[in-house]
Amino acid sequence: GLAHPKLARALTALHETPGATWSLESMAGVAGMSRSAFAAAFRQHLGQTPAEYLVCWRMSIAQTLLRRGASVKTVSDELGYASASSLSRAFAQTLGVSPRAWLKRQPA
């Protein structure tokens, strides 16, 4: 995706501000593309939708923050979720377990 100049702008923005309120329209705007062209190019080059990519990126950050001892509430605030429970739902949908259960499985 970073090899595509327009997608690279959107990917960089997503990585720099993962907690922002991102919509397909706002991502496409950063890329300087229409929503449909952006969605199609994103899926073609990255193999997933922009929303799927954003959730995966946020969950990767969440895992790092949780490992460092951050609370689920703190992580949810930082990553733009409305509540700790909404982050927990997204985490469980993506990783198959709740944040607390995932943490228990991590080596000490």
N, C-alpha and C positions, 0 to 999 in steps of 0.2 A: 503494500500500500504506500510506503514512503517513496517508492520510485515514481509514483504517479504524482505530479506536482500539485494538482488540486486536492487530491485525497490527503496528501502529506500535510497540507495546511489544517485540515479538519482533524487528522490524527494527532498532530502536535497540540492543537487546542484541547482536545479531549484528554490528552495525557497531562497537560499543564493545569487544567481546571476540571478534574473529574467530578467534583461536587456541584458544578454549575447545573442549572436546569436546562438540559439538552433536549431538543426536539429534532426530528428529522429536518425540519425547516431551518433551524438555527445551525445545524451541522452543515447543511447544504449551502447556507449563506456564507459561512466561513470558507468553504471550499470554492465559492463563486460559481455554483452550479444550481440547476433546478433540482427540486426534490427528487423527481423521478430519475433524472440522469445520475444524480449523486447516489441514490439507493442502488441503482443497477451497477454502476461502476464499483461501488463499495463491495457489494456481494460478489462481483466477478473477481476482484483483486484480492479480497480477504476471506472469501468463502463463508461469510456470515453477514447478517444485517447490521447496520450501524447500532441499533439498540442492543443486539446480542453482544456485539463487541464491547460496548460501553459497560454492560453488566459484568462481563468477564473481567474487564480492566478494574472496575470498582471492587469486585470480589478479590482480585489479586492484591489490591491495596488493603482491603479489609483484613485479609489474612496476615499481611505484614504488620499492620497496626495491632491486631489482636495478639500476635506473638510477642509484641513489645509491651504488652500489658494494658493497652487501651481498653476502655469499657465499650460494650456494644453501643451504648448511647453516644459516646464520644465519636465512635467510628461512623455511626449513622448521620450525625450532624456534619461531620467533615465530608462525607461522600454524597450529601444532598438528599438523603432519605428523610421522609416526614417524621419517622419515629424509629425507635429501636426495633419494634416489632416488624416494621416494613423492611428494614435491613435483614432481620432474621429470616423473613419469608423468602426474600431474594437469595440470600445465602443458601438456605435449604434447597430451594429450587435449582440452584446452580451446582452446588456441591453435594447435595444429597443428605446433609446433616445440618443441624443448627450450629450457630457459632460456638456455643458452649460445648456441644458434643465434639465438634471439630477440635477445639482447644484441648479437650481431655485426651484426644488421640495423638497429640503432638508430643514428641520426645521432650523430656525436661531439659 
